[in-house]
Amino acid sequence: MAGTLYIVATPIGNLEDMTPRAAAAFGAADFVAAEDTRVTMRLLNHLGLKKPMVSYHEHALNRGEGILRRIEAGENCALCSDAGMPCISDPGAVIVRDALARGIPVTPVPGASACVTALAVSGQDTSRWVFEGFLPAERRLRRKRLAALEGETRTVIFYEAPHRLRSTLDELAAAFGGERSVTLCRELTKLHEEIWKTTLAEAAAHYAQADPRGEYVLVMAGAPEADPADAPTLAEAAAHALALMRQEGLPPTAAAKAAAQGTPYGKSEIYKLLLTLQEQDGGGE
């Protein structure tokens, strides 16, 4: 019989957040699949455990096949990321997807997650939210992602590294307005934990002078709900989609989806009219 793939959450900073069930899962596993074996080794040493380990980081995902074959042969595997819940902004998601496709039992062992922890203490609306994780490194792709979020009314959660925080805050302020509320959560559960609710403009100004330190979770308020009386016409929404294609390089489907945000129209309605506008405009050239 096949073994089981356990998806084991680890502390996001404070080792006292390790749950007894997570420790037991590591103890019962035949081997551990770790994002970074050096980080996980320190955790296992803290638990007093010694386990065979294999790395599955994004540059070694070809090892996923070997991991799955070992489980199919009857071994139990504990998969973990460096911190938090595996598979969230983490290449372990590929292994889980393939395991389920092959009928391998997958069992979650939940625990800390940086995005949910930050959301809970952010002071932003927690009833509806969307997780964006890390924005693309390439500038053109970042602009596309931010354009697609125009009009998003749900709270938006981003991850960011310290060396990119300044540029990200500048781009968020440019895309959504400097007065948009944002909560910056730094070093969650650690000694220098900081939770700061402010605006994008104030955050950008602060970090233009101060050095960003530690990993950040940015919890940004969504756009205000549109007043139906102020809603654009279908023609205006389609024209907006055409402008997004020209200015941001979005393909038609993505442009229609972005333009539909905050309007009473569906993506398909805008897409159909967008194609007509392109034809009238000589294909949008």
C-alpha positions in Angstrom: 0.0 0.0 0.0 1.1 3.6 -0.7 2.2 5.7 2.2 0.8 9.2 3.0 2.0 12.7 2.1 1.6 14.9 5.2 1.5 18.6 4.5 3.0 20.0 7.8 2.8 23.6 8.8 5.9 24.9 10.7 6.3 28.1 12.9 6.6 31.4 11.0 9.1 32.7 13.6 8.4 31.6 17.1 9.2 27.9 17.7 6.7 27.7 20.5 4.0 27.8 17.8 4.9 24.3 16.7 1.9 22.1 17.4 2.1 18.7 19.1 0.5 17.1 16.0 3.0 18.7 13.6 5.9 17.4 15.8 4.2 13.9 15.8 3.9 14.0 12.0 7.6 14.7 11.7 8.4 11.9 14.2 6.2 9.3 12.3 7.5 10.2 8.8 9.9 8.0 7.1 11.5 11.0 5.4 11.0 14.7 5.1 10.6 16.8 1.9 11.9 20.3 2.8 12.0 23.5 0.8 15.5 24.1 2.3 17.0 21.2 4.2 19.3 23.5 6.2 16.3 25.4 7.7 14.4 22.2 8.4 17.4 20.6 10.0 17.4 23.3 12.7 13.7 22.6 13.3 14.2 18.9 13.6 17.2 19.4 15.9 14.9 21.6 18.1 12.4 18.7 18.2 15.2 16.2 18.9 14.6 14.3 15.7 16.8 12.9 13.0 15.2 12.1 9.6 16.3 11.5 6.0 15.6 14.7 4.0 15.2 15.6 0.4 14.9 19.1 -1.0 12.0 20.2 -3.3 12.8 23.9 -3.8 11.8 25.4 -7.2 15.1 24.6 -8.8 14.9 20.9 -7.8 11.3 20.1 -8.6 12.4 17.2 -10.8 12.9 15.4 -7.4 9.2 15.5 -7.0 8.9 12.3 -9.0 11.3 10.5 -6.7 9.4 11.7 -3.6 6.1 10.4 -5.1 7.6 7.1 -6.0 8.9 6.6 -2.5 5.4 7.3 -1.1 3.9 4.9 -3.6 6.3 2.3 -2.4 4.9 2.6 1.1 6.9 5.4 2.8 5.3 8.3 4.7 6.6 11.7 3.8 6.3 15.0 5.8 6.4 17.9 3.4 7.2 21.3 4.9 8.3 24.8 3.8 10.8 27.0 5.5 8.0 28.6 7.5 4.2 28.5 7.6 1.8 26.4 5.7 3.5 24.5 2.8 2.2 25.1 -0.8 1.2 28.7 -0.2 3.5 30.7 -2.4 5.6 27.6 -2.3 6.6 25.0 -5.0 5.4 22.1 -2.9 2.0 22.8 -4.5 3.2 21.0 -7.6 3.9 17.8 -5.5 0.5 17.9 -3.9 -1.2 18.3 -7.3 0.7 15.4 -8.7 0.1 13.2 -5.6 -3.6 13.7 -5.8 -3.6 12.9 -9.5 -1.9 9.6 -8.7 -4.3 8.7 -5.9 -1.7 9.2 -3.1 -3.3 10.1 0.2 -2.6 13.7 1.2 -3.2 14.8 4.8 -2.9 18.4 6.1 -1.4 19.1 9.4 -2.3 22.8 9.8 -0.7 25.5 11.8 0.7 29.0 11.4 0.3 30.9 8.1 1.8 34.4 7.6 -1.0 35.7 5.4 -3.9 34.7 7.7 -1.9 35.9 10.8 -1.3 39.3 9.2 -4.9 39.6 8.0 -6.2 38.9 11.5 -4.2 41.7 13.1 -4.4 44.1 10.2 -7.5 46.1 11.1 -8.6 45.8 7.5 -11.8 44.1 6.3 -11.5 40.4 6.9 -14.8 39.3 5.5 -13.6 39.1 1.9 -10.0 39.0 0.8 -7.7 37.8 -2.0 -4.1 36.5 -1.7 -1.6 37.8 -4.3 1.6 36.6 -2.6 4.8 38.0 -4.3 4.4 40.2 -7.3 6.4 39.3 -10.4 9.9 40.5 -10.4 9.7 41.7 -14.0 8.3 45.2 -14.2 6.1 44.6 -17.2 4.4 41.6 -15.5 4.0 43.5 -12.2 2.2 46.2 -14.1 -0.1 43.7 -15.6 -0.9 42.1 -12.2 -1.6 45.5 -10.7 -3.8 46.5 -13.6 -5.8 43.4 -13.1 -6.4 44.4 -9.5 -7.8 47.8 -10.4 -11.3 48.1 -8.9 -10.7 45.0 -6.6 -13.0 45.6 -3.6 -11.7 42.8 -1.5 -8.8 43.2 0.9 -5.6 42.3 -0.9 -2.6 40.5 0.7 0.9 40.7 -0.7 4.2 39.2 0.4 7.4 41.2 -0.1 11.1 40.9 0.6 13.0 43.8 2.2 15.1 44.6 -0.8 12.0 45.1 -3.0 9.7 46.8 -0.4 10.5 50.4 -1.5 9.8 49.9 -5.2 6.7 47.9 -4.4 5.2 50.6 -2.1 5.9 53.2 -4.8 4.1 51.1 -7.4 1.2 50.3 -5.2 0.7 54.0 -4.4 0.9 54.8 -8.1 -1.6 52.1 -9.0 -4.2 52.5 -6.2 -3.6 56.0 -4.8 -1.5 57.1 -1.9 -4.5 57.4 0.4 -5.3 53.7 0.2 -5.1 52.1 3.6 -2.4 49.4 4.1 -1.1 47.4 7.1 2.5 46.4 7.0 3.3 43.4 9.1 7.0 42.7 9.7 8.7 39.8 11.5 5.5 38.2 12.7 5.8 36.3 15.9 9.4 37.2 16.2 11.3 39.4 18.7 11.0 42.5 16.5 7.5 42.0 15.3 5.9 45.2 14.0 2.3 45.8 12.8 1.7 49.3 11.3 -1.6 50.4 9.8 -1.1 53.5 7.6 -1.5 54.6 4.0 0.5 53.7 0.9 1.9 57.2 0.6 3.0 57.4 4.3 4.5 53.9 4.1 6.4 54.8 0.9 7.7 58.1 2.5 8.8 56.3 5.7 10.8 53.6 3.9 12.4 56.1 1.6 14.3 57.1 4.7 14.3 53.9 6.8 15.9 50.6 5.8 13.3 47.8 5.4 14.3 44.8 7.5 12.8 41.4 7.6 10.0 39.8 5.6 6.8 41.8 5.1 3.2 41.0 4.6 1.2 43.9 3.2 -2.5 43.9 3.8 -4.1 46.5 1.6 -7.7 47.7 1.7 -9.8 47.0 -1.3 -11.3 49.7 -3.5 -14.5 51.3 -2.2 -17.7 49.7 -3.4 -18.9 51.5 -6.5 -22.1 53.4 -6.4 -24.4 51.9 -9.0 -25.4 55.4 -10.1 -21.7 56.1 -10.9 -21.2 52.9 -12.8 -19.7 53.2 -16.3 -21.6 52.3 -19.4 -20.8 49.0 -21.1 -19.2 51.1 -23.9 -17.0 52.9 -21.4 -16.0 49.6 -19.8 -15.0 48.2 -23.1 -13.1 51.4 -24.0 -11.3 51.0 -20.6 -10.4 47.4 -21.6 -9.0 48.6 -24.9 -6.9 51.2 -23.1 -5.5 48.5 -20.8 -4.5 46.4 -23.8 -2.6 49.4 -25.3 -1.0 50.8 -22.2 -0.3 47.7 -20.1 0.0 45.1 -22.9 -2.8 42.9 -21.5 -4.4 40.3 -23.7 -8.1 40.8 -24.5 -9.4 38.3 -22.0 -7.3 39.8 -19.1 -8.2 43.3 -20.1 -11.9 42.5 -20.1 -11.6 40.8 -16.7 -9.8 43.8 -15.3 -12.2 46.3 -16.8 -15.2 44.3 -15.3 -14.0 44.9 -11.8 -16.3 47.3 -9.9 -18.9 47.3 -12.8 -22.2 45.6 -13.2 -21.0 43.9 -16.4 -19.5 40.4 -16.8 -16.2 39.8 -18.4 -17.8 38.1 -21.5 -20.0 41.2 -22.1 -17.0 43.5 -22.1 -15.0 41.0 -24.2 -17.5 40.9 -27.0 -17.7 44.6 -27.3 -14.0 44.9 -27.0 -13.5 42.7 -30.1 -15.9 45.0 -31.9 -13.9 48.1 -30.9 -10.7 46.4 -32.1 -12.2 45.7 -35.5 -13.5 49.3 -35.8 -10.0 50.5 -34.8 -8.2 48.4 -37.3 -7.4 45.5 -34.9 -6.2 47.8 -32.1 -3.0 48.8 -33.9 
